[in-house]
Amino acid sequence: MDNRNFQYMFLGFLVAWLIVLVYVLLLAMREGRLKRELERVRRMVEKR
């Protein structure tokens, strides 16, 4: 029984880290898009 509990604990730990990893990657992608958008707006403002 202890071995099964350890396996579930390990799987839970692995799933938690995967969720964190996906969240961080999504934040990084969103930040990149936001920086590009801000750069585009800055260029538009400078042209005027």
MOPAC internal coordinates of N, CA, C and O (Angstrom, degrees):
PM7 1SCF
backbone

  N    0.0000 0     0.00 0     0.00 0    0    0    0
  C    1.4451 1     0.00 0     0.00 0    1    0    0
  C    1.5254 1   111.57 1     0.00 0    2    1    0
  O    1.2310 1   120.18 1   142.90 1    3    2    1
  N    1.3227 1   117.26 1   -37.10 1    3    2    1
  C    1.4576 1   120.28 1  -179.84 1    5    3    2
  C    1.5171 1   111.24 1   -62.54 1    6    5    3
  O    1.2310 1   120.36 1   142.71 1    7    6    5
  N    1.3305 1   116.92 1   -37.29 1    7    6    5
  C    1.4608 1   120.47 1  -179.29 1    9    7    6
  C    1.5314 1   110.35 1   -63.77 1   10    9    7
  O    1.2310 1   120.32 1   139.60 1   11   10    9
  N    1.3046 1   117.00 1   -40.40 1   11   10    9
  C    1.4653 1   120.90 1   179.85 1   13   11   10
  C    1.5356 1   110.35 1   -65.98 1   14   13   11
  O    1.2310 1   120.56 1   138.35 1   15   14   13
  N    1.3306 1   116.53 1   -41.65 1   15   14   13
  C    1.4689 1   119.94 1   177.44 1   17   15   14
  C    1.5224 1   110.66 1   -61.38 1   18   17   15
  O    1.2310 1   120.72 1   138.88 1   19   18   17
  N    1.3271 1   116.24 1   -41.12 1   19   18   17
  C    1.4624 1   120.03 1   178.46 1   21   19   18
  C    1.5196 1   110.73 1   -63.01 1   22   21   19
  O    1.2310 1   120.44 1   139.35 1   23   22   21
  N    1.3362 1   116.76 1   -40.65 1   23   22   21
  C    1.4666 1   119.83 1   179.47 1   25   23   22
  C    1.5228 1   110.88 1   -63.66 1   26   25   23
  O    1.2310 1   120.19 1   136.30 1   27   26   25
  N    1.3179 1   117.25 1   -43.70 1   27   26   25
  C    1.4652 1   120.59 1   178.48 1   29   27   26
  C    1.5189 1   111.26 1   -64.06 1   30   29   27
  O    1.2310 1   120.75 1   139.57 1   31   30   29
  N    1.3339 1   116.17 1   -40.43 1   31   30   29
  C    1.4595 1   120.22 1   178.46 1   33   31   30
  C    1.5292 1   109.97 1   -63.46 1   34   33   31
  O    1.2310 1   120.45 1   136.80 1   35   34   33
  N    1.3172 1   116.75 1   -43.20 1   35   34   33
  C    1.4611 1   120.75 1   179.33 1   37   35   34
  C    1.5289 1   110.49 1   -64.05 1   38   37   35
  O    1.2310 1   119.99 1   135.63 1   39   38   37
  N    1.3316 1   117.63 1   -44.37 1   39   38   37
  C    1.4655 1   121.02 1   178.92 1   41   39   38
  C    1.5284 1   111.21 1   -62.82 1   42   41   39
  O    1.2310 1   120.38 1   138.96 1   43   42   41
  N    1.3240 1   116.87 1   -41.04 1   43   42   41
  C    1.4633 1   120.64 1   176.99 1   45   43   42
  C    1.5148 1   111.23 1   -62.03 1   46   45   43
  O    1.2310 1   120.55 1   137.24 1   47   46   45
  N    1.3180 1   116.56 1   -42.76 1   47   46   45
  C    1.4590 1   122.13 1   178.01 1   49   47   46
  C    1.5316 1   110.29 1   -62.53 1   50   49   47
  O    1.2310 1   120.48 1   136.43 1   51   50   49
  N    1.3171 1   116.69 1   -43.57 1   51   50   49
  C    1.4595 1   121.58 1  -179.99 1   53   51   50
  C    1.5275 1   110.95 1   -64.39 1   54   53   51
  O    1.2310 1   120.41 1   135.56 1   55   54   53
  N    1.3175 1   116.82 1   -44.44 1   55   54   53
  C    1.4725 1   120.92 1   179.09 1   57   55   54
  C    1.5229 1   110.12 1   -63.27 1   58   57   55
  O    1.2310 1   120.07 1   138.51 1   59   58   57
  N    1.3227 1   117.48 1   -41.49 1   59   58   57
  C    1.4627 1   120.61 1   179.32 1   61   59   58
  C    1.5260 1   110.42 1   -61.22 1   62   61   59
  O    1.2310 1   119.73 1   136.24 1   63   62   61
  N    1.3258 1   118.12 1   -43.76 1   63   62   61
  C    1.4631 1   121.00 1   179.15 1   65   63   62
  C    1.5266 1   111.22 1   -66.18 1   66   65   63
  O    1.2310 1   119.86 1   143.00 1   67   66   65
  N    1.3242 1   117.86 1   -37.00 1   67   66   65
  C    1.4593 1   120.48 1   177.49 1   69   67   66
  C    1.5255 1   110.96 1   -64.68 1   70   69   67
  O    1.2310 1   120.42 1   139.63 1   71   70   69
  N    1.3217 1   116.80 1   -40.37 1   71   70   69
  C    1.4620 1   120.11 1   177.49 1   73   71   70
  C    1.5211 1   110.30 1   -62.83 1   74   73   71
  O    1.2310 1   120.11 1   135.59 1   75   74   73
  N    1.3164 1   117.39 1   -44.41 1   75   74   73
  C    1.4686 1   121.11 1   178.47 1   77   75   74
  C    1.5194 1   110.11 1   -61.99 1   78   77   75
  O    1.2310 1   120.00 1   136.89 1   79   78   77
  N    1.3168 1   117.61 1   -43.11 1   79   78   77
  C    1.4608 1   121.59 1  -179.21 1   81   79   78
  C    1.5249 1   111.22 1   -62.30 1   82   81   79
  O    1.2310 1   120.31 1   134.42 1   83   82   81
  N    1.3217 1   117.02 1   -45.58 1   83   82   81
  C    1.4634 1   120.68 1   179.08 1   85   83   82
  C    1.5262 1   110.16 1   -63.16 1   86   85   83
  O    1.2310 1   119.96 1   138.76 1   87   86   85
  N    1.3194 1   117.67 1   -41.24 1   87   86   85
  C    1.4619 1   121.79 1   179.40 1   89   87   86
  C    1.5323 1   110.97 1   -61.93 1   90   89   87
  O    1.2310 1   120.36 1   135.00 1   91   90   89
  N    1.3116 1   116.92 1   -45.00 1   91   90   89
  C    1.4652 1   121.02 1   179.85 1   93   91   90
  C    1.5278 1   110.33 1   -64.81 1   94   93   91
  O    1.2310 1   120.07 1   138.55 1   95   94   93
  N    1.3297 1   117.47 1   -41.45 1   95   94   93
  C    1.4636 1   120.01 1   178.26 1   97   95   94
  C    1.5181 1   111.22 1   -63.66 1   98   97   95
  O    1.2310 1   119.94 1   138.97 1   99   98   97
  N    1.3238 1   117.71 1   -41.03 1   99   98   97
  C    1.4658 1   120.66 1   177.60 1  101   99   98
  C    1.5268 1   111.12 1   -63.93 1  102  101   99
  O    1.2310 1   120.29 1   140.00 1  103  102  101
  N    1.3193 1   117.05 1   -40.00 1  103  102  101
  C    1.4621 1   119.75 1   176.94 1  105  103  102
  C    1.5295 1   111.21 1   -63.26 1  106  105  103
  O    1.2310 1   120.27 1   138.47 1  107  106  105
  N    1.3194 1   117.08 1   -41.53 1  107  106  105
  C    1.4584 1   120.97 1   179.71 1  109  107  106
  C    1.5279 1   110.51 1   -64.18 1  110  109  107
  O    1.2310 1   120.15 1   138.35 1  111  110  109
  N    1.3251 1   117.31 1   -41.65 1  111  110  109
  C    1.4577 1   120.19 1   178.79 1  113  111  110
  C    1.5299 1   110.40 1   -64.96 1  114  113  111
  O    1.2310 1   120.79 1   137.94 1  115  114  113
  N    1.3202 1   116.09 1   -42.06 1  115  114  113
  C    1.4622 1   120.51 1   179.88 1  117  115  114
  C    1.5236 1   111.03 1   -64.19 1  118  117  115
  O    1.2310 1   120.57 1   139.90 1  119  118  117
  N    1.3257 1   116.52 1   -40.10 1  119  118  117
  C    1.4569 1   120.44 1   179.00 1  121  119  118
  C    1.5264 1   110.32 1   -64.61 1  122  121  119
  O    1.2310 1   120.37 1   139.77 1  123  122  121
  N    1.3229 1   116.89 1   -40.23 1  123  122  121
  C    1.4612 1   120.33 1   178.34 1  125  123  122
  C    1.5191 1   111.86 1   -62.52 1  126  125  123
  O    1.2310 1   120.63 1   136.76 1  127  126  125
  N    1.3270 1   116.41 1   -43.24 1  127  126  125
  C    1.4690 1   120.34 1   177.40 1  129  127  126
  C    1.5128 1   110.88 1   -63.04 1  130  129  127
  O    1.2310 1   120.35 1   138.15 1  131  130  129
  N    1.3227 1   116.93 1   -41.85 1  131  130  129
  C    1.4563 1   121.32 1  -179.37 1  133  131  130
  C    1.5316 1   110.63 1   -64.21 1  134  133  131
  O    1.2310 1   120.31 1   138.07 1  135  134  133
  N    1.3291 1   117.02 1   -41.93 1  135  134  133
  C    1.4722 1   119.88 1   178.37 1  137  135  134
  C    1.5207 1   111.00 1   -62.91 1  138  137  135
  O    1.2310 1   120.04 1   138.50 1  139  138  137
  N    1.3333 1   117.53 1   -41.50 1  139  138  137
  C    1.4731 1   120.23 1   178.68 1  141  139  138
  C    1.5216 1   110.88 1   -64.05 1  142  141  139
  O    1.2310 1   120.80 1   138.73 1  143  142  141
  N    1.3227 1   116.07 1   -41.27 1  143  142  141
  C    1.4631 1   120.25 1   179.98 1  145  143  142
  C    1.5273 1   111.10 1   -65.40 1  146  145  143
  O    1.2310 1   120.53 1   137.70 1  147  146  145
  N    1.3272 1   116.59 1   -42.30 1  147  146  145
  C    1.4643 1   119.86 1   178.00 1  149  147  146
  C    1.5269 1   111.25 1   -64.74 1  150  149  147
  O    1.2310 1   120.18 1   142.20 1  151  150  149
  N    1.3193 1   117.27 1   -37.80 1  151  150  149
  C    1.4684 1   120.91 1   177.67 1  153  151  150
  C    1.5230 1   110.12 1   -64.58 1  154  153  151
  O    1.2310 1   120.31 1   139.26 1  155  154  153
  N    1.3231 1   117.00 1   -40.74 1  155  154  153
  C    1.4716 1   120.83 1   178.55 1  157  155  154
  C    1.5313 1   110.63 1   -63.74 1  158  157  155
  O    1.2310 1   120.49 1   136.85 1  159  158  157
  N    1.3195 1   116.67 1   -43.15 1  159  158  157
  C    1.4683 1   120.34 1   178.37 1  161  159  158
  C    1.5230 1   110.26 1   -64.39 1  162  161  159
  O    1.2310 1   120.19 1   138.92 1  163  162  161
  N    1.3221 1   117.25 1   -41.08 1  163  162  161
  C    1.4702 1   120.77 1   179.54 1  165  163  162
  C    1.5244 1   110.57 1   -60.65 1  166  165  163
  O    1.2310 1   120.42 1   136.63 1  167  166  165
  N    1.3395 1   116.80 1   -43.37 1  167  166  165
  C    1.4596 1   120.63 1   178.52 1  169  167  166
  C    1.5248 1   111.36 1   -63.90 1  170  169  167
  O    1.2310 1   120.06 1   140.82 1  171  170  169
  N    1.3300 1   117.50 1   -39.18 1  171  170  169
  C    1.4529 1   120.75 1   177.51 1  173  171  170
  C    1.5183 1   111.62 1   -62.61 1  174  173  171
  O    1.2310 1   120.61 1   138.95 1  175  174  173
  N    1.3223 1   116.44 1   -41.05 1  175  174  173
  C    1.4747 1   121.13 1  -179.38 1  177  175  174
  C    1.5300 1   109.93 1   -68.13 1  178  177  175
  O    1.2310 1   120.10 1   140.86 1  179  178  177
  N    1.3311 1   117.42 1   -39.14 1  179  178  177
  C    1.4654 1   120.33 1  -178.77 1  181  179  178
  C    1.5215 1   112.23 1   -68.38 1  182  181  179
  O    1.2310 1   119.56 1   153.11 1  183  182  181
  N    1.3096 1   118.45 1   -26.89 1  183  182  181
  C    1.4612 1   121.16 1  -179.63 1  185  183  182
  C    1.5220 1   111.50 1   -69.55 1  186  185  183
  O    1.2310 1   119.91 1   153.80 1  187  186  185
  N    1.3146 1   117.79 1   -26.20 1  187  186  185
  C    1.4724 1   120.98 1  -176.98 1  189  187  186
  C    1.4882 1   112.99 1   -80.44 1  190  189  187
  O    1.2310 1   120.10 1   180.00 1  191  190  189

